[in-house]
Amino acid sequence: MLRYEHIEYLYLLFTIPIVIISIIFFSKWRKRALKLFADSNLVSKLISGSSKTRITIKNILIVLILTFLIIGISNPQIGTKLEEVKREGVDLVIAIDLSNSMMAEDIKPNRLERAKQAISKLIDQLKGDRIGLIVFAGEAYVQLPITTDYSAAKLFLSSVNTSIVPTQGTEISKAIDLSIESFDMENGQNKAIIIITDGENHDEKAIESAEKASKLAIITHTLGMGLSKGGPIPIYNKYGTQNGYRKDRDGNTIVSKLDENLLIKIADAGNGTYVRANNSKAGLATLFSEINKMEKNEIGTMIFTNYKDRFQLFLFLALFFLIFDLLMLERSNKWAKIIKSKNKL
């Protein structure tokens, strides 16, 4: 079993492509600067000892050094001892609506980001409970299977955005059905589903799905994201810059409004509670208190209890390549030139 002691440092790996692009641009800039400095014949004489192969190797070494350094400071750890640990808790699946309307900014910074912030705080409060994440729009997908690994839950949560679902819509029924399938119905744990959505697409089948869950002793709660006045849905380009708001066929700005009636019916059918979020509170704290009222049964879970640090290997590799980079010059080896000239003779 592999885990990272400081998993947040792995986000620094996203800087590696930036470094690679910077190296490429620097190389092109250097070529242009040399052409402006002198004619090609003079430049060839001035850099005759320079080796393109060595420069390429040194650039690769820079990327490897940064990669191993980032992995090293995140401290990968390997589990070496598997034991059964008794836990008391419930099984909880959170289903997050990723339809475009969740980008409305009537709740700041927007409905989706506010929901993610609330879920992150909820995960921090879990003790012994197991959690799973499902994302949905026109279809539903398992983002994280039910687990006690809260660090993994927060990592998967951070990657959630509206672009990861290919089909738009708000099919709450599919989210509930997939949540039911995600539970282990044999483990005897009490189970609950939290649906986080604006409920805007009037998915009446969701009420039937909530009733089906209730018959299996699974409680379905709903959290309404949005205000009664609603808000326009912003459009962003690939660079994250807003390009206006979504409009209907007549050119009017679409205003997304929370459908509370549907969410109340779903919660009633699922023997759960409906809570509406606003700018002062996200509402998950209320639902968490309801979940804490559920009887928490003891269950044995096989987990790794003894982990050994493996950061030393990656820091050693980073140091090794750093020394190699410092010792390697950009100029060609003198003896290699002599051998090459002899071969030509």
Secondary structure, 3 states (H helix, E strand, C coil): CEEECCHHHHHHHHHHHHHHHHHHHHHHHHHHHHHHHCCHHHHHHHCCCECHHHHHHHHHHHHHHHHHHHHHHHCEEEEEEEEEEEEEECEEEEEEECCHHHHCCCCCCCHHHHHHHHHHHHHHHCCCCEEEEEEECCCEEEEEEEECCHHHHHHHHHCCCHHHCCCCCCCHHHHHHHHHHHCCCCCCCCEEEEEEECCCCCCCHHHHHHHHHHHCCEEEEEEECCCCCCEECEEECCCCCEEEECECCCCCECEECCCHHHHHHHHHHCCCCEEECCCCCCCHHHHHHHHHCCCCEEEEEEEEEEEEECHHHHHHHHHHHHHHHHHCCCECCHHHHHHHHHHHC
